[in-house]
Amino acid sequence: MIPFVIHEQAFTQPSIIKLTTPNDYQIDFESTLANQTLAKLLSVL
């Protein structure tokens, strides 16, 4: 299991979710795409 830090920015439309991996690589994506993006990201890792 790879730990992720998830930062969700409130009060933005659409809201942006920022993932930070342990090696400080950051990925930003819209929360509306969160499920698809996370599935793709985890399948790649």
C-alpha positions as CSV (number, residue, x, y, z in Angstrom):
1,M,0.0,0.0,0.0
2,I,1.3,3.4,-1.0
3,P,0.5,6.2,1.5
4,F,-1.0,9.3,0.0
5,V,-1.7,12.7,1.6
6,I,-4.9,14.1,0.2
7,H,-5.6,17.8,0.4
8,E,-9.0,19.0,-0.5
9,Q,-9.5,22.7,-1.2
10,A,-12.8,23.9,-0.1
11,F,-14.9,26.6,-1.7
12,T,-13.8,26.0,-5.2
13,Q,-16.0,24.8,-8.1
14,P,-15.2,22.3,-9.1
15,S,-13.1,21.4,-6.1
16,I,-9.5,20.4,-6.7
17,I,-8.0,17.4,-4.9
18,K,-4.2,17.4,-4.4
19,L,-2.5,14.0,-3.9
20,T,1.0,14.0,-2.4
21,T,3.1,10.8,-2.6
22,P,5.8,10.0,-0.1
23,N,8.4,11.2,-2.6
24,D,6.7,14.6,-2.7
25,Y,5.2,14.1,-6.2
26,Q,2.0,16.1,-6.4
27,I,-1.1,15.4,-8.6
28,D,-4.0,17.8,-8.8
29,F,-7.3,16.8,-10.3
30,E,-11.0,17.8,-10.1
31,S,-13.0,16.1,-7.4
32,T,-15.6,15.1,-10.1
33,L,-12.9,13.0,-11.7
34,A,-11.6,11.7,-8.4
35,N,-12.8,8.1,-8.7
36,Q,-11.6,7.6,-12.2
37,T,-8.3,9.3,-11.6
38,L,-7.6,7.4,-8.4
39,A,-8.4,4.1,-10.1
40,K,-6.1,4.8,-13.0
41,L,-3.4,6.1,-10.8
42,L,-3.5,3.1,-8.5
43,S,-3.6,0.7,-11.4
44,V,-0.4,2.3,-12.8
45,L,1.4,2.1,-9.4
